[in-house]
Amino acid sequence: MNRRITIAITGASGVLYSIRLLRYLMMKEFDVDLIISDAGKITCKLEVGFDSEKETMAEFLKTRFGSSAMRGKIREFDNASIAAPMASGSVRRLGMIVIPCSMKTLSALANGASSNLIERSADVALKENYPLIVVPRETPMNAIQIENMLKLAKAGAKIVPAMPAFYQQPATLDDLADFIAGRVLNLLGIDDHGLFNNWGN
Ligand SMILES: Cc1cc2nc3c(=O)[nH]c(=O)nc-3n(C[C@H](O)[C@H](O)[C@H](O)COP(=O)(O)O)c2cc1C
């Protein structure tokens, strides 16, 4: 299995979803290329206390989850580095996940804007036909936002709205976030993640 994955964190609420996904990917020795938008850096700080000016994401994950979260590798890329490897289709990836995805980035992806590394990498995923999974978060949504999701889904992206389920009887915020992380992993063909009990198992 190709173990290289691109993760993008944008400025929508719900950074915990990406943190729980990163925790899993690091524990399972994946190679993550991480891009955080400027607005994402603000929500990271506000919601989970990750300050990208003071530490790397790898350091943050190690402090939060211990050495088991250091088994994989994270390379961090500036959203302005339009010449980074994932801006080219020549190296295939297991997939790209935008988690959480703001309505602004959703709009850019739906319209092929490609004006920064997150947008360009998503455009590349669609043209190279490897999975692009988008976790949009906003409520309520207007017609433009709903149309952008439809447009992106028609272009081949998988839309996984940040809508955790409650039939799993989540006890903690981590349980809620793990449900979304697990649904994303399902779409990458990783079903044995154990982040929630599969219905009927
Ligand atoms: C605390 C905070 C929470 C936000 N939550 C959302 C949200 O849930 N969904 C959304 O679409 N935008 C949200 N925004 C607004 C986006 O951050 C803003 O539109 C930004 O331009 C997105 O840029 P990006 O897509 O490059 O990250 C939030 C902003 C802040 C400061």
Ligand as a Chemical Component Dictionary entry (heavy atoms), coordinates in Angstrom:
data_LIG
# 
_chem_comp.id                   LIG 
_chem_comp.type                 NON-POLYMER 
_chem_comp.pdbx_formal_charge   0 
_chem_comp.three_letter_code    LIG 
# 
loop_
_chem_comp_atom.comp_id 
_chem_comp_atom.atom_id 
_chem_comp_atom.alt_atom_id 
_chem_comp_atom.type_symbol 
_chem_comp_atom.charge 
_chem_comp_atom.model_Cartn_x 
_chem_comp_atom.model_Cartn_y 
_chem_comp_atom.model_Cartn_z 
_chem_comp_atom.pdbx_ordinal 
LIG C1  C1  C 0 -12.639 30.566 15.095 1  
LIG C2  C2  C 0 -13.026 30.486 13.653 2  
LIG C3  C3  C 0 -13.902 29.494 13.244 3  
LIG C4  C4  C 0 -14.276 29.395 11.899 4  
LIG N1  N1  N 0 -15.115 28.392 11.546 5  
LIG C5  C5  C 0 -15.445 28.244 10.248 6  
LIG C6  C6  C 0 -16.227 27.132 9.847  7  
LIG O1  O1  O 0 -16.639 26.286 10.653 8  
LIG N2  N2  N 0 -16.487 26.985 8.531  9  
LIG C7  C7  C 0 -16.021 27.881 7.594  10 
LIG O2  O2  O 0 -16.275 27.667 6.414  11 
LIG N3  N3  N 0 -15.263 28.946 7.950  12 
LIG C8  C8  C 0 -14.966 29.155 9.246  13 
LIG N4  N4  N 0 -14.183 30.222 9.623  14 
LIG C9  C9  C 0 -13.799 31.210 8.607  15 
LIG C10 C10 C 0 -12.588 30.790 7.779  16 
LIG O3  O3  O 0 -11.465 30.631 8.632  17 
LIG C11 C11 C 0 -12.303 31.853 6.710  18 
LIG O4  O4  O 0 -13.308 31.846 5.720  19 
LIG C12 C12 C 0 -10.955 31.690 6.047  20 
LIG O5  O5  O 0 -10.830 32.668 5.038  21 
LIG C13 C13 C 0 -10.761 30.316 5.457  22 
LIG O6  O6  O 0 -9.516  30.286 4.798  23 
LIG P1  P1  P 0 -8.836  28.912 4.365  24 
LIG O7  O7  O 0 -9.847  28.150 3.601  25 
LIG O8  O8  O 0 -7.698  29.359 3.495  26 
LIG O9  O9  O 0 -8.383  28.235 5.586  27 
LIG C14 C14 C 0 -13.789 30.342 10.952 28 
LIG C15 C15 C 0 -12.903 31.328 11.367 29 
LIG C16 C16 C 0 -12.540 31.408 12.697 30 
LIG C17 C17 C 0 -11.579 32.486 13.115 31 
# 
loop_
_chem_comp_bond.comp_id 
_chem_comp_bond.atom_id_1 
_chem_comp_bond.atom_id_2 
_chem_comp_bond.value_order 
_chem_comp_bond.pdbx_ordinal 
LIG C1  C2  SING 1  
LIG C2  C3  SING 2  
LIG C2  C16 DOUB 3  
LIG C3  C4  DOUB 4  
LIG C4  N1  SING 5  
LIG C4  C14 SING 6  
LIG N1  C5  DOUB 7  
LIG C5  C6  SING 8  
LIG C5  C8  SING 9  
LIG C6  O1  DOUB 10 
LIG C6  N2  SING 11 
LIG N2  C7  SING 12 
LIG C7  O2  DOUB 13 
LIG C7  N3  SING 14 
LIG N3  C8  DOUB 15 
LIG C8  N4  SING 16 
LIG N4  C9  SING 17 
LIG N4  C14 SING 18 
LIG C9  C10 SING 19 
LIG C10 O3  SING 20 
LIG C10 C11 SING 21 
LIG C11 O4  SING 22 
LIG C11 C12 SING 23 
LIG C12 O5  SING 24 
LIG C12 C13 SING 25 
LIG C13 O6  SING 26 
LIG O6  P1  SING 27 
LIG P1  O7  DOUB 28 
LIG P1  O8  SING 29 
LIG P1  O9  SING 30 
LIG C14 C15 DOUB 31 
LIG C15 C16 SING 32 
LIG C16 C17 SING 33 
# 
